[in-house]
Amino acid sequence: GHIMSKIDELRLHGRNRKLPPAIKLGQLTPEITVHNLFIYHSLADDPSNLTGEQTAEHRHQNAVVGVSTGESVYQLADFYNQIHSDEISLPVQNIDINNKRYAMLDPGQHLDYHMDPPNTYNIICPLSDPVTIKAQTGKRGEDLWNKNQKEYFMNIGEIWFINPSHPHASFHESNDVRVAILANFEYTEEAYDHLTRLL
């Protein structure tokens, strides 16, 4: 495919940074939450459903240079697994969602600060445990790292947009495997306008 120039990429990240690091899009009903957990447990018993290595490869190919490339991407596969399933129910209005999957993170593990490709927007919906996303909103390299940190507490069943262009990290408190639903939608002017109307 077309390799985006560094300049194009930075411009798109700049566009995204006009939006906050995270925006709440909606909430699963208890019934849908249970449905999604049921599908997860029926799939998770079979190791052949896991798509972890594919994810590490994919992340490496799409990584933002200098932010999320490197060995850590490959090590992710050791404790970070995913199961893709079209049976996941994620009702969000006015947004065309793709790539729905379960993401599993082992106890005591977190995803460190990273950025994602600027035209692929992320959705997270915690399923087994709440998730805390920490994001940096300052200019990179500023000494205001902590002052510019925003924290978002995401409860089970809440559906959130995660901005790919603010460095962000994911944390959870759990003695078990943390399961969350992840999905994506592509940048379009319509999707962007919809996000701004939710602010």
C-alpha positions in Angstrom: 0.0 0.0 0.0 0.9 3.7 -0.1 3.4 4.6 2.6 2.3 7.8 4.2 5.1 10.4 4.3 6.2 11.5 7.7 4.9 15.0 7.0 1.4 13.7 6.0 1.4 11.6 9.1 2.3 14.4 11.5 -0.4 16.6 9.9 -3.0 13.9 10.5 -1.9 13.4 14.1 -2.3 17.2 14.5 -5.8 17.0 13.2 -6.6 14.2 15.6 -5.1 16.1 18.6 -7.9 18.7 18.3 -10.1 15.9 19.7 -9.5 14.8 23.4 -7.7 11.5 24.1 -10.9 9.7 24.8 -14.7 10.2 24.2 -17.4 8.0 25.6 -19.6 6.7 22.8 -22.2 4.6 24.6 -22.9 1.8 26.9 -23.8 -1.9 26.4 -26.9 -3.2 28.1 -26.4 -5.9 30.7 -27.9 -8.4 28.2 -25.4 -7.5 25.5 -22.5 -7.5 28.0 -23.4 -11.1 29.0 -23.8 -12.1 25.3 -20.3 -10.8 24.6 -18.8 -12.6 27.6 -20.6 -15.8 26.6 -19.1 -15.6 23.0 -15.7 -14.9 24.5 -15.8 -17.9 26.8 -17.0 -20.2 24.0 -14.1 -19.1 21.8 -11.3 -18.7 24.4 -11.4 -22.5 25.2 -9.8 -23.2 21.8 -6.2 -21.9 21.5 -6.5 -22.0 17.6 -8.8 -18.9 17.9 -6.0 -16.8 19.2 -4.7 -14.2 16.8 -1.9 -12.7 18.9 1.1 -13.1 16.6 -0.9 -11.7 13.7 -1.6 -8.7 15.9 2.1 -8.1 16.7 3.0 -8.3 13.0 0.1 -6.0 12.1 1.2 -3.5 14.8 4.7 -3.6 13.6 3.7 -2.8 10.0 1.4 0.0 11.1 3.5 1.3 13.9 4.2 5.0 14.3 7.9 5.3 13.7 9.8 5.8 17.0 6.8 5.3 19.1 5.4 1.8 18.9 8.0 -0.1 16.8 10.7 -2.2 18.2 11.1 -5.4 20.2 8.3 -4.4 22.6 5.8 -4.9 19.8 6.9 -8.5 19.4 7.0 -9.1 23.1 3.4 -8.0 23.3 2.4 -11.4 21.9 3.8 -13.1 25.0 1.1 -11.7 27.3 -1.3 -10.0 24.9 -3.7 -12.1 22.8 -6.7 -11.4 20.7 -9.6 -13.3 19.3 -11.5 -11.8 16.3 -15.2 -12.5 16.1 -18.1 -11.0 14.1 -20.4 -12.3 16.8 -19.3 -9.5 19.1 -22.2 -7.1 19.6 -21.1 -3.4 19.8 -24.0 -1.1 19.0 -22.6 2.4 18.2 -24.7 4.9 16.3 -23.4 6.8 13.2 -20.0 5.0 13.1 -19.1 2.1 10.8 -17.2 -0.3 13.0 -14.8 -3.0 11.8 -12.2 -5.4 13.2 -14.2 -6.4 16.3 -12.1 -8.5 18.6 -11.5 -9.6 22.2 -8.2 -8.5 23.7 -6.8 -10.4 26.7 -4.1 -9.0 29.0 -2.5 -11.1 31.7 -2.7 -10.0 35.4 0.0 -7.5 36.3 0.5 -6.5 32.7 -0.3 -3.1 31.1 0.1 -1.6 27.6 2.8 1.1 27.7 2.5 4.5 26.1 2.1 4.3 22.3 0.5 6.0 19.4 -1.5 4.3 16.6 -1.8 5.0 12.9 -3.7 8.4 12.5 -6.5 7.3 10.2 -7.5 4.2 12.1 -9.6 5.2 15.1 -9.9 2.8 18.1 -12.8 1.7 20.3 -12.5 -0.1 23.6 -15.2 -1.6 25.7 -14.0 -3.2 29.0 -15.7 -6.6 29.5 -14.2 -8.4 32.6 -12.7 -5.5 34.5 -12.7 -1.7 34.3 -9.8 -0.2 32.4 -7.9 3.0 33.1 -6.4 4.8 30.1 -3.8 7.4 30.8 -3.0 9.8 27.9 -0.5 12.6 27.4 -1.8 15.8 25.9 1.2 18.1 26.0 3.7 18.7 23.3 6.2 15.8 23.1 9.4 16.5 24.9 7.9 19.1 27.2 8.7 18.8 30.9 5.0 18.9 31.7 4.6 15.2 31.2 2.6 14.8 34.4 0.8 18.1 34.3 -0.6 17.1 30.9 -1.7 13.6 31.8 -5.3 12.8 31.5 -6.9 9.8 33.1 -10.0 8.1 31.9 -11.8 5.4 34.0 -13.7 3.1 31.8 -16.3 0.8 33.4 -17.4 -2.6 32.2 -19.8 -2.2 29.2 -18.8 1.4 28.5 -17.9 2.0 24.8 -15.1 4.6 24.3 -13.3 6.2 21.4 -9.5 6.2 22.0 -7.6 8.9 20.1 -4.7 7.3 18.2 -2.7 10.5 18.2 -2.2 11.2 22.0 0.3 8.9 23.5 -1.8 6.5 25.7 -1.3 3.6 28.0 -3.8 1.0 29.4 -4.0 -0.2 33.0 -6.2 -2.6 34.9 -6.5 -4.0 38.4 -7.3 -7.7 38.1 -6.1 -11.1 39.4 -7.4 -12.7 36.3 -7.0 -12.2 32.6 -8.4 -8.8 31.6 -10.8 -9.1 28.7 -11.9 -6.0 26.7 -13.5 -5.6 23.3 -11.5 -3.7 20.8 -12.7 -2.4 17.4 -11.8 0.2 14.8 -13.4 2.7 12.5 -11.7 4.6 9.7 -11.3 8.4 9.7 -14.0 10.1 7.6 -15.1 13.7 7.9 -18.5 12.4 9.0 -17.1 10.3 11.7 -14.9 13.2 12.9 -17.9 15.5 12.9 -19.9 13.0 14.9 -17.1 12.8 17.5 -17.0 16.6 17.8 -20.7 16.7 18.4 -20.3 14.3 21.4 -18.0 16.7 23.2 
